């Protein structure tokens, strides 16, 4: 087929003629760290760091970065601060409002950084800080980029024994975001030389399901089953409860009115976390630790104990260590056996793995 008429029509198109006649410049592939930091802070990030996608410390993320941007060269890791006292409140509406607004803000910062890089002539993409994820791939990897892995390599903090990244200044009251770009940075960031985690074990004492063990291990199933009750697996269990109930009366015997309203609220607004208590009680970080050092008893009385003493249902797998933990440690809380929505083969694998070992200590 003769392509010449098509070529002539394309050449005569006003946009093509305008671009062809214009002198175009290609951006320098190397973007200075100072300029990129300036872009990120102007976009609303509270701190930022940069890691080449081929850095051995983020080796597991390389293929995922190239999957969303084949020309990827750099991870731009940043954090957005959250308001501490909202997260410390026993009222979950206060805590989840802050989580949700910070989540939206993190997406907005990601978009602004991406737009600025695009306008400067670079390619850039960003995944969400949490959800939405590629949930159709479950039970495989559903997250696009592991933000915590990238953030640690970029010097934004280190994971504490509660598995939250602790920023040296802001503590664990942050949300993480990542932008992937084809820009090359001249000075990669370095990881922190210490772990801000104090190993105070307040997160251990506050976790309603005992997901964080005394030796720093982590029980993923216990955390997921309760804290993420109104996310994927909990929603599946709730939907199956509806399907398995013979009538309205049986459903109401199995699900309280408050639980139905809570699920409605999560579906209507955003999914609500049941217990971000490990984050709430953490005193680490320069901006956070002062009040704790000045009055440790006050921190226990005002922050830790209200969460420990709050009457609430705690969702556990039947016969699990979490069920025993709630019964033994928290007389005001009521263990409620449920399923976590995972396929049997996934639960069997998690049972074999058991609690995951702790991250490095501050002294390591």
C-alpha positions as CSV (number, residue, x, y, z in Angstrom):
1,X,0.0,0.0,0.0
2,X,1.3,3.4,-1.0
3,X,2.1,5.4,2.2
4,X,3.1,8.6,0.4
5,X,-0.4,10.3,0.5
6,X,-0.6,9.6,4.2
7,X,2.9,11.0,4.8
8,X,1.9,14.2,2.8
9,X,-1.3,14.6,4.8
10,X,0.6,14.2,8.1
11,X,3.3,16.7,6.9
12,X,0.6,19.2,6.0
13,X,-1.2,18.9,9.4
14,X,-0.9,22.3,11.3
15,X,0.3,20.7,14.5
16,X,3.0,18.7,12.7
17,X,4.1,21.8,10.7
18,X,4.3,23.8,13.9
19,X,6.4,21.2,15.8
20,X,8.6,20.5,12.8
21,X,9.5,24.2,12.4
22,X,10.1,24.7,16.1
23,X,13.5,24.3,17.6
24,X,13.2,21.6,20.2
25,X,15.6,20.8,23.0
26,X,16.1,17.5,24.7
27,X,16.4,17.8,28.5
28,X,19.7,16.8,30.1
29,X,19.2,13.2,31.3
30,X,21.0,14.2,34.6
31,X,18.8,16.1,37.0
32,X,20.6,17.7,39.9
33,X,19.6,16.4,43.3
34,X,19.2,20.0,44.6
35,X,16.7,20.8,41.7
36,X,14.7,17.6,42.2
37,X,14.5,18.2,45.9
38,X,13.3,21.7,45.2
39,X,10.6,20.3,42.9
40,X,9.4,17.7,45.5
41,X,9.3,20.2,48.5
42,X,7.4,22.7,46.3
43,X,4.9,19.9,45.5
44,X,4.2,19.4,49.2
45,X,6.6,16.6,50.3
46,X,7.9,17.0,53.9
47,X,11.1,15.1,53.1
48,X,12.5,13.3,50.0
49,X,15.3,11.0,48.9
50,X,16.5,9.5,45.6
51,X,17.6,6.0,44.7
52,X,18.7,4.6,41.3
53,X,16.4,1.8,40.3
54,X,19.4,-0.5,39.8
55,X,20.7,0.1,43.3
56,X,21.3,-3.3,44.9
57,X,19.3,-2.2,48.0
58,X,16.1,-2.0,45.9
59,X,17.0,-4.9,43.6
60,X,13.6,-6.6,44.1
61,X,11.8,-3.4,42.9
62,X,13.8,-3.0,39.6
63,X,11.6,-5.2,37.4
64,X,8.4,-3.6,38.9
65,X,9.8,-0.1,38.2
66,X,10.6,-1.0,34.6
67,X,7.1,-2.7,34.2
68,X,5.4,0.7,34.8
69,X,8.1,2.8,33.1
70,X,10.4,0.9,30.7
71,X,12.9,3.8,30.8
72,X,12.9,4.1,34.6
73,X,16.2,5.3,36.1
74,X,15.3,6.7,39.5
75,X,13.0,6.3,42.5
76,X,11.9,9.5,44.1
77,X,10.9,8.6,47.6
78,X,9.1,11.1,49.8
79,X,7.0,11.3,52.9
80,X,4.0,13.4,54.1
81,X,3.5,14.1,57.7
82,X,0.3,13.2,59.6
83,X,-1.3,14.8,62.6
84,X,-0.3,12.8,65.7
85,X,-3.2,13.4,68.0
86,X,-5.8,12.4,65.5
87,X,-4.0,9.1,65.1
88,X,-3.7,8.6,68.9
89,X,-7.4,9.0,69.5
90,X,-9.4,5.9,70.5
91,X,-12.2,7.2,68.3
92,X,-11.5,5.4,65.0
93,X,-13.3,8.1,63.0
94,X,-10.7,10.7,64.0
95,X,-7.8,8.4,63.2
96,X,-9.2,7.2,59.9
97,X,-10.1,10.8,58.8
98,X,-6.4,11.7,59.2
99,X,-5.2,8.5,57.5
100,X,-7.6,9.1,54.5
101,X,-6.7,12.8,54.2
102,X,-3.0,12.1,54.3
103,X,-3.5,9.3,51.8
104,X,-5.2,11.8,49.4
105,X,-2.5,14.4,50.1
106,X,0.2,11.8,49.3
107,X,-1.4,11.1,45.9
108,X,-1.7,14.8,45.2
109,X,2.0,15.3,46.0
110,X,2.8,12.4,43.7
111,X,0.8,14.0,40.9
112,X,2.4,17.4,41.3
113,X,5.9,15.9,41.3
114,X,5.1,13.8,38.2
115,X,3.6,16.8,36.4
116,X,6.6,18.9,37.2
117,X,9.0,16.3,35.8
118,X,6.8,15.8,32.8
119,X,6.8,19.6,32.1
120,X,10.6,19.6,32.4
121,X,10.8,17.0,29.7
122,X,11.2,13.8,31.7
123,X,8.9,10.8,31.9
124,X,7.5,9.9,35.3
125,X,4.7,7.7,36.8
126,X,3.5,7.2,40.4
127,X,1.6,4.3,42.1
128,X,-0.8,5.0,44.9
129,X,0.6,5.1,48.5
130,X,-1.7,2.2,49.4
131,X,-4.9,1.4,47.6
132,X,-5.8,1.1,44.8
133,X,-3.6,-1.8,44.1
134,X,-3.5,-4.6,41.5
135,X,-5.9,-6.7,43.5
136,X,-6.8,-9.0,40.6
137,X,-3.3,-10.5,41.1
138,X,-4.1,-11.7,44.6
139,X,-2.8,-13.9,46.3
140,X,0.3,-12.8,44.4
141,X,2.0,-9.4,44.8
142,X,-0.7,-6.7,44.6
143,X,1.3,-3.6,45.4
144,X,3.1,-1.9,42.5
145,X,6.2,-0.6,44.3
146,X,7.2,-1.4,47.9
147,X,7.3,2.1,49.3
148,X,9.0,1.1,52.6
149,X,11.9,-0.6,50.8
150,X,12.5,2.4,48.6
151,X,12.1,4.9,51.5
152,X,14.7,3.1,53.6
153,X,17.2,3.1,50.8
154,X,16.5,6.8,50.2
155,X,17.3,7.7,53.8
156,X,13.8,8.6,54.9
157,X,13.9,6.3,57.9
158,X,14.1,2.7,59.0
159,X,11.4,0.2,59.9
160,X,10.8,-0.2,63.6
161,X,9.8,-3.5,65.2
162,X,6.2,-2.5,64.4
163,X,7.0,-2.5,60.7
164,X,6.3,1.2,60.2
165,X,9.1,3.3,58.8
166,X,10.3,5.7,61.4
167,X,11.5,9.0,60.1
168,X,14.4,10.5,62.2
169,X,12.5,13.7,62.8
170,X,8.8,13.1,62.2
171,X,8.7,9.6,63.8
172,X,6.4,7.0,62.3
173,X,3.6,9.6,61.7
174,X,4.2,9.7,58.0
175,X,2.8,8.3,54.8
176,X,5.2,7.3,52.0
177,X,5.0,7.9,48.3
178,X,7.2,7.0,45.3
179,X,7.6,8.5,41.9
180,X,9.4,6.6,39.2
181,X,11.2,8.7,36.5
182,X,13.7,8.4,33.7
183,X,15.7,11.3,35.0
184,X,19.2,10.4,36.3
185,X,20.2,12.1,39.6
186,X,23.7,13.3,40.2
187,X,23.9,12.4,43.9
188,X,21.9,9.4,45.2
189,X,20.7,9.6,48.8
190,X,22.3,7.4,51.5
191,X,20.4,5.3,54.1
192,X,20.3,6.4,57.7
193,X,23.2,5.2,59.8
194,X,21.0,4.3,62.8
195,X,17.6,3.0,63.4
196,X,15.3,5.6,65.1
197,X,13.3,2.7,66.7
198,X,13.7,2.9,70.5
199,X,12.8,-0.7,71.1
200,X,10.5,0.6,73.9
201,X,7.9,-2.2,73.1
202,X,5.0,0.2,73.5
203,X,3.7,-1.1,70.2
204,X,3.9,-4.6,71.6
205,X,1.8,-3.6,74.6
206,X,-0.9,-1.7,72.5
207,X,-1.5,-4.2,69.7
208,X,-4.9,-5.8,70.4
209,X,-4.0,-9.0,68.6
210,X,-0.4,-9.5,69.7
211,X,0.8,-9.3,66.2
212,X,4.1,-7.8,67.4
213,X,5.8,-10.3,69.6
214,X,8.1,-9.6,72.6
215,X,11.2,-10.7,70.6
216,X,10.2,-8.4,67.7
217,X,8.6,-11.0,65.5
218,X,5.5,-10.1,63.5
219,X,2.3,-12.2,63.0
220,X,1.0,-11.0,59.6
221,X,-2.2,-13.0,59.8
222,X,-3.2,-11.5,63.2
223,X,-2.6,-8.0,62.0
224,X,-4.3,-8.4,58.7
225,X,-7.4,-10.2,60.1
226,X,-8.2,-7.4,62.6
227,X,-6.7,-4.1,61.3
228,X,-7.8,-4.7,57.7
229,X,-11.2,-6.2,58.6
230,X,-13.0,-3.8,56.2
231,X,-10.5,-4.2,53.4
232,X,-10.2,-7.1,51.0
233,X,-10.4,-10.3,53.0
234,X,-12.8,-8.9,55.7
235,X,-15.1,-7.7,53.0
236,X,-15.0,-11.2,51.4
237,X,-15.9,-12.8,54.7
238,X,-18.7,-10.3,55.3
239,X,-20.2,-10.9,51.8
240,X,-20.0,-14.6,52.3
241,X,-21.7,-14.2,55.7
242,X,-24.6,-12.5,53.9
243,X,-24.7,-15.3,51.3
244,X,-24.6,-18.0,53.9
245,X,-27.4,-16.5,56.1
246,X,-30.8,-18.0,55.7
247,X,-32.6,-14.8,56.4
248,X,-32.4,-11.4,58.0
249,X,-32.6,-12.8,61.5
250,X,-29.7,-15.1,61.0
251,X,-27.6,-12.3,59.5
252,X,-28.3,-10.1,62.5
253,X,-27.3,-12.8,64.8
254,X,-24.0,-13.1,63.0
255,X,-23.3,-9.4,62.3
256,X,-24.2,-6.6,64.7
257,X,-25.9,-3.4,63.5
258,X,-22.7,-1.5,64.4
259,X,-20.7,-3.8,62.2
260,X,-23.1,-3.4,59.3
261,X,-23.0,0.3,59.7
262,X,-19.2,0.3,59.9
263,X,-18.9,-1.8,56.7
264,X,-21.4,0.6,55.0
265,X,-19.2,3.5,56.1
266,X,-16.1,1.9,54.6
267,X,-17.9,1.2,51.4
268,X,-19.4,4.7,51.2
269,X,-16.3,6.7,52.1
270,X,-13.0,4.8,52.5
271,X,-12.0,1.5,54.2
272,X,-11.3,2.1,57.9
273,X,-8.4,0.7,59.8
274,X,-9.5,-1.0,63.0
275,X,-6.3,-0.4,65.0
276,X,-3.3,1.6,64.0
277,X,-2.4,1.5,67.7
278,X,1.3,0.5,67.1
279,X,1.7,3.8,65.2
280,X,-0.3,5.8,67.7
281,X,1.8,4.9,70.7
282,X,5.3,5.1,69.1
283,X,7.4,7.9,70.7
284,X,10.3,7.8,68.3
285,X,11.5,10.7,66.2
286,X,12.9,14.1,67.2
287,X,9.6,15.9,66.9
288,X,7.8,13.3,69.0
289,X,10.2,12.0,71.7
290,X,10.4,15.1,73.8
291,X,7.0,14.8,75.5
292,X,7.7,11.1,76.2
293,X,11.1,11.7,77.8
294,X,9.6,14.5,79.9
295,X,6.7,12.5,81.2
296,X,6.6,8.8,80.4
297,X,3.8,8.1,82.8
298,X,1.7,10.8,81.1
299,X,2.4,9.2,77.7
300,X,1.2,5.9,79.1
301,X,-1.9,7.4,80.7
302,X,-2.9,9.7,77.9
303,X,-2.0,7.7,74.8
304,X,-1.4,4.0,75.5
305,X,-3.9,3.0,78.1
306,X,-7.0,4.5,76.5
307,X,-6.3,2.3,73.5
308,X,-5.6,-0.7,75.6
309,X,-8.8,-0.2,77.7
310,X,-11.2,0.6,74.8
311,X,-14.1,-1.8,74.6
312,X,-14.3,-3.1,71.0
313,X,-14.6,-6.3,69.0
314,X,-11.3,-7.7,67.9
315,X,-11.4,-9.9,64.8
316,X,-9.3,-13.1,65.1
317,X,-8.9,-16.4,63.4
318,X,-10.6,-19.2,65.4
319,X,-8.2,-20.9,67.8
320,X,-5.3,-18.6,66.9
321,X,-2.7,-17.0,69.2
322,X,-4.5,-13.7,68.6
323,X,-7.7,-15.0,70.1
324,X,-5.9,-16.2,73.2
325,X,-4.0,-12.9,73.4
326,X,-7.1,-10.8,73.4
327,X,-8.8,-12.9,76.0
328,X,-5.8,-12.9,78.3
329,X,-4.6,-9.3,77.9
330,X,-7.6,-7.1,77.2
331,X,-10.7,-7.8,79.4
332,X,-12.6,-4.9,77.8
333,X,-12.1,-6.2,74.3
334,X,-14.2,-9.1,72.8
335,X,-12.5,-11.5,70.4
336,X,-14.7,-12.3,67.4
337,X,-13.7,-15.3,65.4
338,X,-13.9,-14.7,61.6
339,X,-12.2,-15.8,58.4
340,X,-9.6,-13.5,56.8
341,X,-10.8,-14.2,53.3
342,X,-7.6,-15.8,52.1
343,X,-7.7,-19.1,50.1
344,X,-6.9,-22.2,52.2
345,X,-3.5,-22.6,50.4
346,X,-2.5,-19.1,51.3
347,X,-3.4,-19.6,55.0
348,X,-1.5,-22.9,55.0
349,X,1.6,-21.1,53.6
350,X,1.4,-18.4,56.2
351,X,1.0,-20.9,59.0
352,X,4.3,-22.6,57.8
353,X,6.1,-19.2,57.7
354,X,4.8,-18.2,61.2
355,X,5.7,-14.9,62.8
356,X,8.3,-13.0,60.7
357,X,11.6,-12.1,62.4
358,X,12.2,-8.6,63.7
359,X,14.0,-5.9,61.6
360,X,17.5,-4.9,62.7
361,X,17.9,-3.3,66.1
362,X,19.1,0.3,66.5
363,X,22.4,-1.1,67.7
364,X,22.9,-3.5,64.8
